[in-house]
Amino acid sequence: MKPIGYEQDFYAWIHHNAQLLRQGKLAEIDVDNIAEELESMGKANNRP
């Protein structure tokens, strides 16, 4: 299966990577972009 590009279709990328995580296919996930998104979510939700 061809990887879904982060910049091409964000919604499809999220669902594809979630499916890979649930299947335990950790070697196939988009580690760098997932980490970036998690950091971004943390910054956005960090309220005093």
C-alpha distance matrix in Angstrom:
0.0 3.8 6.3 8.9 12.2 15.2 17.6 15.8 15.5 17.1 17.1 13.5 12.9 15.5 14.2 10.6 12.5 15.1 12.9 11.7 15.4 16.6 14.6 16.0 12.9 15.1 13.9 10.5 12.5 13.9 17.4 19.5 18.8 19.0 22.3 23.5 23.0 24.8 27.6 28.0 28.2 30.8 32.9 32.8 34.0 36.6 39.8 43.2
3.8 0.0 3.8 6.4 9.1 12.5 14.4 12.7 13.2 15.0 15.8 12.4 11.4 14.6 14.1 10.7 12.4 15.6 14.2 13.0 16.4 18.3 16.8 17.8 14.5 15.9 14.4 10.8 12.2 12.6 16.2 17.6 16.8 17.7 20.9 21.6 21.3 23.6 26.1 26.1 26.8 29.5 31.2 31.2 32.7 35.2 38.5 41.9
6.3 3.8 0.0 3.8 6.2 9.1 11.7 10.7 11.0 12.1 13.3 10.3 8.4 11.5 11.8 8.4 9.4 12.9 12.4 11.0 14.0 16.3 15.5 16.2 13.0 13.6 12.4 8.7 9.1 8.9 12.7 14.0 13.0 13.9 17.2 17.8 17.5 19.8 22.3 22.4 23.1 25.8 27.4 27.5 29.1 31.5 34.8 38.2
8.9 6.4 3.8 0.0 3.8 6.5 8.8 7.4 7.2 8.6 9.9 7.0 5.5 9.2 9.8 7.3 8.9 12.2 12.2 11.8 14.6 16.7 16.6 17.7 15.0 15.4 14.9 11.2 10.4 9.5 13.3 14.1 12.0 13.0 16.5 16.6 15.7 18.4 20.9 20.4 21.0 24.0 25.5 25.2 26.9 29.5 32.6 36.1
12.2 9.1 6.2 3.8 0.0 3.8 5.4 5.0 6.4 7.6 10.2 8.6 6.4 10.0 11.8 10.0 10.7 14.0 14.9 14.4 16.5 19.1 19.4 19.9 17.2 16.9 16.2 12.8 11.4 9.3 12.7 12.5 10.2 12.1 15.3 14.6 14.2 17.3 19.2 18.5 19.7 22.7 23.6 23.4 25.6 28.0 31.1 34.6
15.2 12.5 9.1 6.5 3.8 0.0 3.8 5.6 6.1 5.4 8.7 8.5 5.7 8.2 11.1 10.3 10.1 13.1 14.9 14.6 15.9 18.7 19.6 19.9 17.7 16.8 16.6 13.7 11.3 8.5 11.3 10.5 7.5 9.5 12.5 11.3 10.6 14.0 15.8 14.8 16.0 19.1 19.9 19.7 21.9 24.3 27.4 30.8
17.6 14.4 11.7 8.8 5.4 3.8 0.0 3.8 6.0 6.3 10.0 10.4 8.6 11.2 14.0 13.5 13.8 16.6 18.4 18.3 19.7 22.4 23.3 23.7 21.5 20.5 20.2 17.2 15.0 12.0 14.5 13.1 10.0 12.5 15.1 13.1 12.5 16.2 17.4 15.8 17.4 20.6 20.8 20.3 23.0 25.4 28.1 31.6
15.8 12.7 10.7 7.4 5.0 5.6 3.8 0.0 3.8 6.4 9.2 8.8 8.3 11.5 13.4 12.8 14.1 16.8 18.0 18.2 20.2 22.5 23.2 24.1 21.7 21.4 21.1 17.7 16.0 13.7 16.8 15.9 13.0 15.0 18.0 16.4 15.4 18.9 20.6 18.9 20.1 23.5 23.9 23.0 25.5 28.2 30.9 34.4
15.5 13.2 11.0 7.2 6.4 6.1 6.0 3.8 0.0 3.8 5.6 5.5 6.1 8.7 10.3 10.5 12.2 14.3 15.5 16.4 18.3 20.1 21.2 22.5 20.6 20.6 20.8 17.4 15.4 13.6 16.7 16.4 13.1 14.2 17.5 16.3 14.4 17.7 19.9 18.1 18.5 22.1 22.9 21.7 23.8 26.8 29.3 33.0
17.1 15.0 12.1 8.6 7.6 5.4 6.3 6.4 3.8 0.0 3.8 5.5 5.0 6.2 8.8 9.8 10.5 12.2 14.3 15.3 16.4 18.4 20.0 21.0 19.5 19.0 19.8 16.7 14.0 12.1 14.6 14.3 10.7 11.2 14.5 13.2 10.9 14.1 16.3 14.6 14.8 18.4 19.3 18.1 20.0 23.1 25.7 29.3
17.1 15.8 13.3 9.9 10.2 8.7 10.0 9.2 5.6 3.8 0.0 3.8 5.4 5.3 6.5 8.7 10.2 10.8 12.6 14.5 15.6 16.8 18.7 20.3 19.3 19.3 20.6 17.5 14.8 13.8 16.3 16.7 13.2 12.8 16.2 15.5 12.6 15.1 17.9 16.2 15.5 19.1 20.5 18.9 20.3 23.6 26.0 29.8
13.5 12.4 10.3 7.0 8.6 8.5 10.4 8.8 5.5 5.5 3.8 0.0 3.8 5.5 5.2 6.0 8.6 9.9 10.6 12.3 14.2 15.4 16.5 18.4 17.0 17.6 18.6 15.1 13.1 12.7 15.8 16.7 13.7 13.3 17.1 16.9 14.5 16.9 19.9 18.7 18.2 21.6 23.3 22.1 23.4 26.6 29.2 32.9
12.9 11.4 8.4 5.5 6.4 5.7 8.6 8.3 6.1 5.0 5.4 3.8 0.0 3.8 5.5 5.1 6.1 8.5 9.9 10.6 12.2 14.3 15.4 16.5 14.8 14.8 15.5 12.3 9.9 8.9 12.0 12.9 10.0 9.9 13.6 13.6 11.8 14.2 17.1 16.4 16.3 19.5 21.2 20.5 21.9 24.8 27.7 31.3
15.5 14.6 11.5 9.2 10.0 8.2 11.2 11.5 8.7 6.2 5.3 5.5 3.8 0.0 3.8 5.5 5.3 6.1 8.6 10.0 10.6 12.3 14.3 15.4 14.5 14.3 15.9 13.2 10.2 9.7 11.9 13.1 10.1 8.7 12.3 12.7 10.1 11.8 15.1 14.5 13.7 16.8 18.9 18.1 19.0 22.0 24.9 28.5
14.2 14.1 11.8 9.8 11.8 11.1 14.0 13.4 10.3 8.8 6.5 5.2 5.5 3.8 0.0 3.8 5.5 5.0 6.1 8.6 9.8 10.5 12.3 14.2 13.7 14.4 16.3 13.4 11.1 11.8 14.2 16.1 13.5 11.7 15.4 16.2 13.6 14.9 18.4 18.0 16.8 19.7 22.1 21.2 21.6 24.8 27.5 31.1
10.6 10.7 8.4 7.3 10.0 10.3 13.5 12.8 10.5 9.8 8.7 6.0 5.1 5.5 3.8 0.0 3.8 5.5 5.2 6.3 8.8 10.1 10.7 12.5 11.1 12.1 13.4 10.2 8.6 9.7 12.7 14.9 12.9 11.6 15.3 16.5 14.7 16.1 19.4 19.4 18.8 21.6 23.9 23.4 24.1 27.0 30.0 33.5
12.5 12.4 9.4 8.9 10.7 10.1 13.8 14.1 12.2 10.5 10.2 8.6 6.1 5.3 5.5 3.8 0.0 3.8 5.3 5.0 6.2 8.6 9.8 10.5 9.2 9.2 10.9 8.3 5.7 7.0 9.3 11.9 10.3 8.4 12.0 13.7 12.2 13.1 16.5 17.0 16.5 18.9 21.4 21.4 22.0 24.6 27.8 31.1
15.1 15.6 12.9 12.2 14.0 13.1 16.6 16.8 14.3 12.2 10.8 9.9 8.5 6.1 5.0 5.5 3.8 0.0 3.8 5.4 5.1 6.2 8.6 9.9 10.0 10.3 13.0 11.0 8.5 10.3 11.7 14.4 12.8 10.0 13.2 15.1 13.0 13.1 16.8 17.4 16.1 18.3 21.2 20.9 20.9 23.6 26.6 30.0
12.9 14.2 12.4 12.2 14.9 14.9 18.4 18.0 15.5 14.3 12.6 10.6 9.9 8.6 6.1 5.2 5.3 3.8 0.0 3.8 5.4 5.1 6.2 8.6 8.7 10.4 12.8 10.5 9.3 11.9 13.8 16.8 15.5 13.2 16.4 18.5 16.6 16.8 20.5 21.1 19.8 22.0 25.0 24.7 24.6 27.3 30.3 33.7
11.7 13.0 11.0 11.8 14.4 14.6 18.3 18.2 16.4 15.3 14.5 12.3 10.6 10.0 8.6 6.3 5.0 5.4 3.8 0.0 3.8 5.5 5.1 6.2 5.1 6.8 9.0 7.0 6.4 9.6 11.4 14.8 14.2 12.2 15.1 17.6 16.4 16.6 20.0 21.2 20.4 22.3 25.2 25.4 25.6 27.9 31.2 34.4
15.4 16.4 14.0 14.6 16.5 15.9 19.7 20.2 18.3 16.4 15.6 14.2 12.2 10.6 9.8 8.8 6.2 5.1 5.4 3.8 0.0 3.8 5.4 5.1 5.9 6.1 9.5 8.7 7.2 10.2 10.7 14.2 13.9 11.1 13.4 16.3 15.2 14.5 18.0 19.5 18.5 19.9 23.0 23.5 23.2 25.4 28.6 31.7
16.6 18.3 16.3 16.7 19.1 18.7 22.4 22.5 20.1 18.4 16.8 15.4 14.3 12.3 10.5 10.1 8.6 6.2 5.1 5.5 3.8 0.0 3.8 5.4 7.7 9.1 12.4 11.7 10.7 13.8 14.5 18.0 17.4 14.4 16.8 19.6 18.0 17.1 20.7 22.1 20.5 21.9 25.3 25.4 24.7 27.1 30.0 33.1
14.6 16.8 15.5 16.6 19.4 19.6 23.3 23.2 21.2 20.0 18.7 16.5 15.4 14.3 12.3 10.7 9.8 8.6 6.2 5.1 5.4 3.8 0.0 3.8 5.5 8.3 11.0 10.4 10.7 14.3 15.3 18.9 18.8 16.3 18.7 21.6 20.4 19.9 23.3 24.8 23.6 25.1 28.3 28.6 28.2 30.4 33.5 36.5
16.0 17.8 16.2 17.7 19.9 19.9 23.7 24.1 22.5 21.0 20.3 18.4 16.5 15.4 14.2 12.5 10.5 9.9 8.6 6.2 5.1 5.4 3.8 0.0 3.8 5.5 8.6 9.2 9.6 13.2 13.4 17.2 17.8 15.2 17.0 20.3 19.7 18.8 22.0 24.0 23.0 24.0 27.3 28.1 27.6 29.5 32.8 35.6
12.9 14.5 13.0 15.0 17.2 17.7 21.5 21.7 20.6 19.5 19.3 17.0 14.8 14.5 13.7 11.1 9.2 10.0 8.7 5.1 5.9 7.7 5.5 3.8 0.0 3.8 5.6 5.7 7.0 10.8 11.6 15.4 16.1 14.2 16.3 19.3 19.1 18.8 21.8 23.7 23.3 24.6 27.5 28.4 28.4 30.3 33.7 36.6
15.1 15.9 13.6 15.4 16.9 16.8 20.5 21.4 20.6 19.0 19.3 17.6 14.8 14.3 14.4 12.1 9.2 10.3 10.4 6.8 6.1 9.1 8.3 5.5 3.8 0.0 3.8 5.3 5.5 8.9 8.6 12.4 13.7 11.8 13.2 16.5 16.7 16.3 18.9 21.1 21.0 21.9 24.8 26.0 26.2 27.7 31.3 34.0
13.9 14.4 12.4 14.9 16.2 16.6 20.2 21.1 20.8 19.8 20.6 18.6 15.5 15.9 16.3 13.4 10.9 13.0 12.8 9.0 9.5 12.4 11.0 8.6 5.6 3.8 0.0 3.8 5.9 8.6 8.7 12.1 13.9 13.0 14.4 17.3 18.1 18.2 20.4 22.6 23.0 24.1 26.6 28.0 28.5 29.9 33.6 36.3
10.5 10.8 8.7 11.2 12.8 13.7 17.2 17.7 17.4 16.7 17.5 15.1 12.3 13.2 13.4 10.2 8.3 11.0 10.5 7.0 8.7 11.7 10.4 9.2 5.7 5.3 3.8 0.0 3.8 6.7 8.5 11.6 12.5 11.9 14.2 16.5 16.9 17.6 20.2 21.7 22.1 23.7 26.1 27.1 27.9 29.7 33.3 36.3
12.5 12.2 9.1 10.4 11.4 11.3 15.0 16.0 15.4 14.0 14.8 13.1 9.9 10.2 11.1 8.6 5.7 8.5 9.3 6.4 7.2 10.7 10.7 9.6 7.0 5.5 5.9 3.8 0.0 3.8 5.6 8.9 9.2 8.2 10.7 13.1 13.2 13.9 16.6 18.0 18.4 20.0 22.4 23.3 24.1 26.0 29.5 32.6
13.9 12.6 8.9 9.5 9.3 8.5 12.0 13.7 13.6 12.1 13.8 12.7 8.9 9.7 11.8 9.7 7.0 10.3 11.9 9.6 10.2 13.8 14.3 13.2 10.8 8.9 8.6 6.7 3.8 0.0 3.8 5.8 5.8 6.1 8.6 10.2 10.8 12.2 14.4 15.5 16.5 18.4 20.2 21.2 22.5 24.3 27.9 31.0
17.4 16.2 12.7 13.3 12.7 11.3 14.5 16.8 16.7 14.6 16.3 15.8 12.0 11.9 14.2 12.7 9.3 11.7 13.8 11.4 10.7 14.5 15.3 13.4 11.6 8.6 8.7 8.5 5.6 3.8 0.0 3.8 5.7 5.2 6.1 8.6 10.0 10.5 12.3 14.2 15.3 16.5 18.4 20.0 21.1 22.4 26.1 28.9
19.5 17.6 14.0 14.1 12.5 10.5 13.1 15.9 16.4 14.3 16.7 16.7 12.9 13.1 16.1 14.9 11.9 14.4 16.8 14.8 14.2 18.0 18.9 17.2 15.4 12.4 12.1 11.6 8.9 5.8 3.8 0.0 3.8 5.5 5.3 6.2 8.8 10.1 10.8 12.4 14.4 15.5 16.7 18.5 20.2 21.2 24.9 27.6
18.8 16.8 13.0 12.0 10.2 7.5 10.0 13.0 13.1 10.7 13.2 13.7 10.0 10.1 13.5 12.9 10.3 12.8 15.5 14.2 13.9 17.4 18.8 17.8 16.1 13.7 13.9 12.5 9.2 5.8 5.7 3.8 0.0 3.8 5.4 4.9 6.1 8.6 9.8 10.4 12.2 14.2 15.3 16.4 18.3 19.9 23.4 26.4
19.0 17.7 13.9 13.0 12.1 9.5 12.5 15.0 14.2 11.2 12.8 13.3 9.9 8.7 11.7 11.6 8.4 10.0 13.2 12.2 11.1 14.4 16.3 15.2 14.2 11.8 13.0 11.9 8.2 6.1 5.2 5.5 3.8 0.0 3.8 5.4 5.1 6.2 8.7 9.8 10.5 12.3 14.3 15.3 16.5 18.3 21.8 24.9
22.3 20.9 17.2 16.5 15.3 12.5 15.1 18.0 17.5 14.5 16.2 17.1 13.6 12.3 15.4 15.3 12.0 13.2 16.4 15.1 13.4 16.8 18.7 17.0 16.3 13.2 14.4 14.2 10.7 8.6 6.1 5.3 5.4 3.8 0.0 3.8 5.5 5.1 6.2 8.6 9.9 10.6 12.4 14.3 15.4 16.4 20.1 22.9
23.5 21.6 17.8 16.6 14.6 11.3 13.1 16.4 16.3 13.2 15.5 16.9 13.6 12.7 16.2 16.5 13.7 15.1 18.5 17.6 16.3 19.6 21.6 20.3 19.3 16.5 17.3 16.5 13.1 10.2 8.6 6.2 4.9 5.4 3.8 0.0 3.8 5.5 5.2 6.2 8.7 9.9 10.7 12.3 14.3 15.4 19.0 21.8
23.0 21.3 17.5 15.7 14.2 10.6 12.5 15.4 14.4 10.9 12.6 14.5 11.8 10.1 13.6 14.7 12.2 13.0 16.6 16.4 15.2 18.0 20.4 19.7 19.1 16.7 18.1 16.9 13.2 10.8 10.0 8.8 6.1 5.1 5.5 3.8 0.0 3.8 5.5 5.0 6.1 8.6 9.9 10.5 12.2 14.2 17.5 20.8
24.8 23.6 19.8 18.4 17.3 14.0 16.2 18.9 17.7 14.1 15.1 16.9 14.2 11.8 14.9 16.1 13.1 13.1 16.8 16.6 14.5 17.1 19.9 18.8 18.8 16.3 18.2 17.6 13.9 12.2 10.5 10.1 8.6 6.2 5.1 5.5 3.8 0.0 3.8 5.4 5.1 6.2 8.7 9.9 10.6 12.1 15.7 18.8
27.6 26.1 22.3 20.9 19.2 15.8 17.4 20.6 19.9 16.3 17.9 19.9 17.1 15.1 18.4 19.4 16.5 16.8 20.5 20.0 18.0 20.7 23.3 22.0 21.8 18.9 20.4 20.2 16.6 14.4 12.3 10.8 9.8 8.7 6.2 5.2 5.5 3.8 0.0 3.8 5.4 5.0 6.2 8.6 9.9 10.5 14.2 16.9
28.0 26.1 22.4 20.4 18.5 14.8 15.8 18.9 18.1 14.6 16.2 18.7 16.4 14.5 18.0 19.4 17.0 17.4 21.1 21.2 19.5 22.1 24.8 24.0 23.7 21.1 22.6 21.7 18.0 15.5 14.2 12.4 10.4 9.8 8.6 6.2 5.0 5.4 3.8 0.0 3.8 5.4 5.2 6.2 8.6 10.0 13.2 16.4
28.2 26.8 23.1 21.0 19.7 16.0 17.4 20.1 18.5 14.8 15.5 18.2 16.3 13.7 16.8 18.8 16.5 16.1 19.8 20.4 18.5 20.5 23.6 23.0 23.3 21.0 23.0 22.1 18.4 16.5 15.3 14.4 12.2 10.5 9.9 8.7 6.1 5.1 5.4 3.8 0.0 3.8 5.5 5.1 6.1 8.5 11.7 15.1
30.8 29.5 25.8 24.0 22.7 19.1 20.6 23.5 22.1 18.4 19.1 21.6 19.5 16.8 19.7 21.6 18.9 18.3 22.0 22.3 19.9 21.9 25.1 24.0 24.6 21.9 24.1 23.7 20.0 18.4 16.5 15.5 14.2 12.3 10.6 9.9 8.6 6.2 5.0 5.4 3.8 0.0 3.8 5.5 5.2 6.0 9.6 12.6
32.9 31.2 27.4 25.5 23.6 19.9 20.8 23.9 22.9 19.3 20.5 23.3 21.2 18.9 22.1 23.9 21.4 21.2 25.0 25.2 23.0 25.3 28.3 27.3 27.5 24.8 26.6 26.1 22.4 20.2 18.4 16.7 15.3 14.3 12.4 10.7 9.9 8.7 6.2 5.2 5.5 3.8 0.0 3.8 5.5 5.2 8.5 11.3
32.8 31.2 27.5 25.2 23.4 19.7 20.3 23.0 21.7 18.1 18.9 22.1 20.5 18.1 21.2 23.4 21.4 20.9 24.7 25.4 23.5 25.4 28.6 28.1 28.4 26.0 28.0 27.1 23.3 21.2 20.0 18.5 16.4 15.3 14.3 12.3 10.5 9.9 8.6 6.2 5.1 5.5 3.8 0.0 3.8 5.7 7.9 11.4
34.0 32.7 29.1 26.9 25.6 21.9 23.0 25.5 23.8 20.0 20.3 23.4 21.9 19.0 21.6 24.1 22.0 20.9 24.6 25.6 23.2 24.7 28.2 27.6 28.4 26.2 28.5 27.9 24.1 22.5 21.1 20.2 18.3 16.5 15.4 14.3 12.2 10.6 9.9 8.6 6.1 5.2 5.5 3.8 0.0 3.8 5.9 9.6
36.6 35.2 31.5 29.5 28.0 24.3 25.4 28.2 26.8 23.1 23.6 26.6 24.8 22.0 24.8 27.0 24.6 23.6 27.3 27.9 25.4 27.1 30.4 29.5 30.3 27.7 29.9 29.7 26.0 24.3 22.4 21.2 19.9 18.3 16.4 15.4 14.2 12.1 10.5 10.0 8.5 6.0 5.2 5.7 3.8 0.0 3.8 6.7
39.8 38.5 34.8 32.6 31.1 27.4 28.1 30.9 29.3 25.7 26.0 29.2 27.7 24.9 27.5 30.0 27.8 26.6 30.3 31.2 28.6 30.0 33.5 32.8 33.7 31.3 33.6 33.3 29.5 27.9 26.1 24.9 23.4 21.8 20.1 19.0 17.5 15.7 14.2 13.2 11.7 9.6 8.5 7.9 5.9 3.8 0.0 3.8
43.2 41.9 38.2 36.1 34.6 30.8 31.6 34.4 33.0 29.3 29.8 32.9 31.3 28.5 31.1 33.5 31.1 30.0 33.7 34.4 31.7 33.1 36.5 35.6 36.6 34.0 36.3 36.3 32.6 31.0 28.9 27.6 26.4 24.9 22.9 21.8 20.8 18.8 16.9 16.4 15.1 12.6 11.3 11.4 9.6 6.7 3.8 0.0
